[in-house]
Amino acid sequence: MERLDKILVSQGIGSRREVQKRIKSGEVTVNGEIIRKPEVKADADNDEIAVLGKVLNYSKHIYIMMNKPAGVVSASNDNHDKTVIDILPDEYKRKGLFPAGRLDKDTEGLLIITDDGDFAHKMLSPKKHVDKQYIAQLDGEITEETIKKFEEGIVFADGTKCLPASLEIYNNDKKAGLVTICEGKFHQVKKMFISCGLNVVHLERISIGNLYLDGNLHRGCCKLLSNSDKMLIFVGKLH
């Protein structure tokens, strides 16, 4: 059992304030009965919840797009630093949330937060070849040799070999690269450039599959993913 307003927010009906207003105005029914108190508990799996007569098609899991800011860590909890879960709006918080894949503390951009482990595994497994795209600002210029090394698969100093990746010069700026990879090794993009004698001074993830970071989403802000958004993640492959 969970608060009615929280259930509706988790399904993208509106912000907590908007949902509470709709409940108080009599737009929401539970099993045919108009409910005007947002704090009333309901069973999302078994109760029929409707908004203006339209029955809610409840989804057990939640999928959140965050425009991750620098300075927070991609973890569910941390004893020293603020996490991406800490900065979620209260209406999105629920048990079991975690970031599906990590961005370094100083890396910004597209991050998916969910409580669906199967979905995260499918998105992150190198075998699924879901591309992740980044814009990297560098302390030196990209050359044809750099691009070739990425295509061949960078080998780190410890012998770790990366899968072939795509590197393009971004916006005609040789100190900016558009990187596409389909795996997520620790500090991978930074280490790939280091192997080519370049250092990353700023890194932003802009897409996963064909799901792109919402240009209207400010740093630190979030929105719920629709079913069509989720499908875009698994469209478009490097291989």
C-alpha positions in Angstrom: 0.0 0.0 0.0 1.3 3.5 -0.9 0.0 7.0 -0.8 -2.3 7.8 -3.8 -0.4 11.0 -4.7 2.9 9.1 -4.8 1.5 6.4 -7.0 0.2 8.9 -9.5 3.5 10.8 -9.6 5.4 7.6 -10.2 3.2 7.1 -13.3 3.9 10.5 -14.8 0.5 12.0 -14.1 2.2 15.2 -12.8 4.3 16.7 -10.1 3.3 16.0 -6.5 1.7 19.5 -6.3 -0.2 19.0 -9.6 -1.4 15.5 -8.5 -2.5 16.6 -5.1 -4.6 19.4 -6.8 -6.2 16.9 -9.1 -7.0 14.6 -6.2 -8.5 17.4 -4.1 -10.7 18.5 -7.1 -12.3 15.1 -7.4 -10.6 13.9 -10.6 -9.3 10.7 -9.1 -11.2 7.5 -8.2 -10.1 4.3 -6.5 -12.3 1.3 -7.3 -15.0 3.7 -8.5 -14.9 5.9 -5.4 -13.8 9.6 -5.6 -10.9 10.2 -3.3 -10.1 13.7 -2.3 -7.2 13.1 0.2 -3.7 12.6 -1.4 -2.5 10.7 1.7 -5.1 7.9 1.3 -3.3 4.6 0.7 -4.0 2.4 -2.3 -2.7 -0.9 -3.7 -1.4 0.0 -7.2 -1.3 -3.6 -8.3 -4.8 -4.6 -7.3 -6.9 -1.4 -7.0 -8.5 0.3 -10.0 -7.2 3.8 -10.0 -8.6 6.2 -12.6 -8.0 9.9 -13.5 -11.0 11.6 -15.1 -12.4 8.2 -15.8 -9.2 6.8 -17.5 -7.9 3.8 -15.7 -4.3 4.0 -14.8 -2.1 1.3 -16.5 0.3 0.9 -13.5 3.9 0.1 -14.2 5.7 -1.6 -11.4 9.0 0.0 -12.1 10.1 3.6 -12.5 12.6 4.9 -15.1 14.0 8.4 -14.6 16.2 10.5 -16.9 18.6 12.8 -15.0 20.8 15.5 -16.4 23.6 14.7 -13.9 25.5 17.6 -12.6 29.2 17.5 -11.7 30.0 16.9 -8.0 27.6 14.1 -7.3 28.4 10.4 -7.4 26.6 7.8 -9.4 25.6 5.6 -6.5 22.6 4.7 -4.3 24.4 5.8 -1.2 27.8 7.1 -0.2 29.3 8.0 3.2 31.3 11.0 1.9 29.6 12.5 -1.2 26.1 13.5 -2.3 24.6 10.9 -4.7 22.3 11.1 -7.6 19.7 9.5 -5.5 20.1 12.2 -2.9 19.2 14.9 -5.4 16.1 13.3 -6.8 12.8 15.1 -6.2 11.0 13.6 -3.3 8.1 12.4 -5.5 10.4 10.2 -7.5 12.1 8.5 -4.5 11.3 4.9 -3.7 13.0 1.8 -2.4 15.5 0.1 -4.6 16.5 3.0 -6.9 20.0 2.9 -8.4 21.8 4.5 -11.3 21.9 2.2 -14.4 25.5 2.6 -15.2 27.9 5.1 -13.7 29.1 8.5 -14.7 32.3 9.8 -12.9 31.8 12.4 -10.2 32.9 15.2 -12.5 31.1 13.9 -15.6 27.8 15.4 -16.5 24.8 14.5 -18.7 22.4 11.6 -19.4 21.9 9.2 -16.5 19.1 6.7 -16.2 17.9 5.9 -12.6 15.6 2.9 -12.1 14.6 0.1 -9.8 14.4 -2.4 -12.6 17.5 -4.6 -12.5 16.7 -6.6 -15.7 16.2 -3.4 -17.7 19.6 -2.1 -16.4 21.4 -5.3 -17.3 20.0 -5.3 -20.8 21.1 -1.6 -21.2 24.6 -2.1 -19.9 25.6 -5.5 -21.2 28.3 -5.1 -23.9 26.7 -8.1 -25.6 23.6 -6.0 -26.3 25.7 -3.4 -28.0 23.7 -0.4 -26.7 25.8 2.7 -27.8 26.6 5.4 -25.3 27.7 8.7 -26.8 29.8 11.4 -25.1 31.2 14.9 -25.9 34.7 15.2 -24.6 36.6 18.5 -24.3 40.4 17.8 -24.5 43.7 19.5 -23.7 45.0 18.7 -27.1 44.0 18.1 -30.7 42.4 14.9 -32.2 44.4 13.5 -35.1 43.6 10.8 -37.7 45.8 8.5 -35.7 43.6 9.1 -32.6 40.5 8.2 -34.6 42.2 5.1 -36.0 43.2 3.9 -32.6 39.6 4.2 -31.3 38.4 2.3 -34.4 40.9 -0.5 -33.7 40.1 -0.8 -30.0 42.2 1.0 -27.5 44.4 -1.1 -25.2 45.1 0.3 -21.8 48.5 0.2 -20.1 47.4 -2.8 -18.0 46.5 -4.8 -21.1 42.8 -4.3 -21.0 41.4 -4.1 -24.5 38.4 -2.0 -25.4 35.9 -2.9 -28.1 36.1 -0.8 -31.3 34.7 2.7 -30.8 33.8 5.7 -32.9 35.5 9.1 -32.5 34.6 12.1 -34.6 35.8 15.7 -34.3 32.9 17.7 -32.8 31.7 21.0 -34.2 34.9 21.4 -36.3 36.9 21.8 -33.0 39.8 19.4 -32.9 39.9 19.7 -29.1 36.4 18.3 -28.9 35.5 14.7 -29.7 32.2 12.9 -30.2 32.8 9.4 -28.7 30.6 6.4 -29.2 31.2 3.2 -27.1 29.0 0.2 -26.3 30.6 -0.8 -23.0 31.3 1.0 -19.7 34.6 0.2 -18.2 35.8 2.3 -15.2 36.8 5.8 -16.4 36.8 4.3 -19.9 36.5 7.4 -22.1 39.1 9.2 -20.1 41.5 6.3 -20.2 41.0 5.9 -23.9 42.1 9.4 -24.6 45.0 9.1 -22.1 46.2 6.1 -24.1 46.4 8.5 -27.1 48.3 11.2 -25.1 45.2 13.4 -24.5 43.5 14.4 -21.3 39.7 15.0 -20.9 39.0 18.3 -19.3 35.2 18.0 -19.5 32.9 15.0 -20.3 29.2 14.9 -21.0 27.1 11.9 -22.0 24.4 12.9 -24.5 22.8 9.7 -25.5 22.2 6.0 -24.8 21.0 4.1 -27.8 18.7 6.5 -29.6 17.6 8.2 -26.4 19.1 11.7 -26.2 19.4 14.0 -23.2 16.4 16.3 -23.2 17.7 19.7 -24.2 15.1 21.4 -21.9 16.3 19.4 -18.8 18.6 21.6 -16.7 21.6 20.2 -14.8 20.4 18.3 -11.8 16.8 18.0 -13.1 14.9 14.9 -13.9 11.9 13.6 -15.8 10.2 10.2 -16.1 10.8 8.2 -19.2 7.8 7.2 -21.3 7.5 3.7 -22.8 8.6 5.1 -26.2 11.6 6.7 -24.5 12.6 3.3 -23.1 12.3 1.7 -26.5 14.7 4.3 -28.0 17.5 3.0 -25.7 17.5 -0.2 -27.6 17.5 1.3 -31.1 20.6 2.2 -33.0 23.9 0.2 -32.8 27.5 0.8 -33.5 27.9 -2.8 -34.6 
